[in-house]
């Protein structure tokens, strides 16, 4: 049997709740999701908030920047860096983080979430 996962766009927060070149955490179901307003690039990103290194809910407070053309976030505690596009660890570790599609519409941030995460 093939199981299909439905995805839904959900309202996460107003854009004014997310600082320029920074992040916030929102709770979606049982998940904490970090949303980043990367104004220097004119882009928005969303990832899991939990750093996989020590399982701390901290990525929304991490510093964002770029490694070449790759947008990244650094955990504020461990300085491990992760791609905001793919979730890949850029610090050489084999861990990664979940990423979520983001849309900004009429002053609000929406996330595309699998129904099992709601």
Rosetta blueprint (number, residue, H / E / L):
1 X L
2 X L
3 X L
4 X L
5 X L
6 X L
7 X E
8 X E
9 X E
10 X E
11 X E
12 X E
13 X E
14 X E
15 X H
16 X H
17 X H
18 X L
19 X L
20 X E
21 X L
22 X E
23 X E
24 X E
25 X E
26 X E
27 X E
28 X E
29 X L
30 X L
31 X E
32 X E
33 X E
34 X E
35 X E
36 X E
37 X E
38 X E
39 X L
40 X L
41 X L
42 X L
43 X E
44 X E
45 X E
46 X E
47 X E
48 X E
49 X L
50 X E
51 X E
52 X L
53 X L
54 X L
55 X L
56 X E
57 X E
58 X L
59 X H
60 X H
61 X H
62 X L
63 X E
64 X E
65 X E
66 X E
67 X E
68 X L
69 X L
70 X E
71 X E
72 X E
73 X E
74 X E
75 X L
76 X L
77 X L
78 X L
79 X L
80 X L
81 X E
82 X E
83 X E
84 X L
85 X L
86 X L
87 X L
88 X E
89 X E
90 X L
91 X L
92 X L
93 X L
94 X L
95 X L
96 X E
97 X L
98 X L
99 X E
100 X E
101 X L
102 X E
103 X E
104 X E
105 X E
106 X L
107 X L
108 X E
109 X E
110 X E
111 X E
112 X E
113 X E
114 X E
115 X H
116 X H
117 X H
118 X L
